[in-house]
Each structure stands twice: as structure tokens, then as C-alpha cells.
Amino acid sequence: MEPLLRGLQRQGLNVSSIPKAIDVRDGGDCHFCTTCDAYACPSGGKLDSEVACVRPALASRNLTLATEARCERVVTNSGGERVVDRKVVHQGEVKGVSADLYVLACDVVRSPAILLRSANSAHPEGLANSSGQVGRNLCGHNASWFFLPRIKPLPPLHQKTFAVNDYYLGADQHGFPLGTLQAAGRMPVWMQVPRWMAPFAKTINDRSITCFGMSEVWPDPENRVHVDADGMIHVDFRANNVAGYHALRRTFLRHFRRAGFPATISPRYQGAGLPWHPVGTLRFGSDPQTSVLDPWCRTHDIENLYVVDSCFLPSAGALNTSLTVMAQALRVAEHMDRRLGGRAEVDEA
């Protein structure tokens, strides 16, 4: 990694460290293996949501986790002001869930789909959809992988360690922001290519430092999630800001070659009908006419229904959105605890 970092710094780029949530203490659980990004951690050294949140919550006995469960719809009272039930299919049986406060956190596709499927006489266009914005404004990132191959296979290492944000606000030759670059983990990219290419892709991956470039996909009301009369989910998405994406990709290919990595390969991420790090389909704001959620992620239309996943972000910028979503979840949890009469304390550590 050091030759790459020095090569980028010689060109005047500001190489910075990125946050990591791995247990690298003496005697810690991280073993610096190559299966970090895109894998469940075999040792518990990566503080993902299961290790850092779900397991401690289960141990506290304040959480009941129902596996093999699927939420079908949310039910309100006749006036539509409050949620009174949630219909869940659990191990083949339909069950109701009653609570004072309800939270959806099903991702940018399923959360709006559940609200749309839950339409009733008080909310004929779907729950919390008086603004008409439920499911709309899907946005996120255009993305590029950069594979910087070497002759020999790389030893096991945790390479997701640095970022370059010099072009986040733009560049001299461009009048608009381009995006950012960060090192990426050793992900199983050979599983995402045609079968005949997989051996070649794995060989390149095993011998490459991998980086990841991101440019913003802007909010667009026509990029949206919707459901048909049978409740089937449909996603309409067309990438935008493509010129900025190509400019970012060309810029970093040039920097890598000048840094001594002339064989850098950069296929475009084609996605699966969604942008990378998708957000925006239930955006928050202070105006109920243009947003679905308030600043606490509570729906404007239904006073005891919250949505706390990446749907709330009105745009993605050009950075990974995970930490922002986590921070908002902690903030909303504290707000909900106060509302229920508790005394929430957030551990600043």
C-alpha cells in the first residue's frame, strides 16, 4: 500500500485515513483477513450491526428478534392518525404487532413499498403519502471499481484504510463537484461477472489493490419505487450526473498511472437497477408538502410511525452514507426513548 500512497501524495493529493470499526487492539478479535467487506466476520472483530447492536440488545433482554418474519402492511385507526397494528407473516402465520410507537427500517425499496401497500380509506395513495413523495427521489452514487494489479498475489491485509477527497467540491478544469475515492475491501467481484470471466476476474482480484470511486446520483422524482395492483414492487431508475462520474473516473485513472500503476483496470459498476448506497425514497424535511418524514424521521401524516433507514436522506453527497444513517438512528432512538418517558443516554465513547 505504501508505494501507492506515496505516489498519490507526490502528485499533491491529500490522502486521509477513513473510519474503521474493527477490533485491532492487542488481543482483539480482528485477524486482518481478506474477508471483511461483503462478508460476515468469522471472528466477531468487525463491529457491524449484528456484532455491535443486535447481539448486545438480545443479551439485554429488551429485544425480541423474530426470524423468518415478513411485514406485509401497516394498519391505522379509522381516521388514519395513528398506527394500531402491523401485519406480519411469521413462519407462515399472519400475526399482529401492537405497540405505542412503530418503526420501519426495511431499506430504500421495501420501506416505501410497505407504506404504499398499506393504503386505506384515510390514506388512499399509501400511508404517509399526502405529499405524493413516498417512493420518489431515489438517489445515491455512480460507482467505479479500480483494480491496481501487481505480479504476485497480495498477502492477506485489511486494505480499506484511506480516502482522497480532493475532488469532492470539484476541480480546476470542471465547474462542478466530481466525487471521492477510497480504498475498498477484497470483495468477491468474480461472482458478479459472466461465468466464463470468473477465473480471470478472481486472478486479477487476488493480485490487486482495490479502490472505489463515487460520484453523486442526484434526486429525481421519476427515479422511484412503486407497487402495482397485485402488490408487486417496481423500481424505475435512470442514472444522472454521468458526465461527472466519467470525469472522476478519468481523473483517478490518470493519477494511478502517474503513481506507478499503469495497468489499472476500471470497469463501470452496472448495478442491479439501483444506484450504489441508495437513499431518498422517504426523504425528511420540515415541509409536509415536499417531504415524507420530519427531522426526527417521524412521518408527517401519522404521529406514531417512524422510518429509520437510509430512506430519510434527501441526497447522498459523494461519500458512503452508512455512518450518517447510524448517527441518525441513535439520535431518533434517543428521541423515541424520551417520548416514551425514558431517560435516554447516548454513550459518547
Buried (B, 14 or more C-beta within 10 A) or exposed (E): EEEBBEBBEEEEBEBEEBEBBBBEEEEEBBBEBBBBBEBEBEEBBBBBEEBBBEEEEEEEEEEEEEEEEEBEBBBBEEEBEBBBBBBBEBEEEEEEBEEEBBBBBBBBBBBBBBBBBBBBEBBEEBBBBBBEBBBBBBBBBBBBBBBBBEEEEBEEBBBBBBBBBBBBEBBEEBEEBBBBBBBBBBBBBBEBEEEEEBEEBBEBBBBBBBBBBBBBBBBBEEBBBBBEEEEEBEBBBEBBBEEBBBBBBEBBBEBBBEBEBEEBBBEEBEBEEBBBBBBBBBBBBEEBEEBBBBBBBBBBBBEBBBBBBBBBBBBBBBBBBBEBBBEBBBBBBBBBBEBEEEEBEEEEE
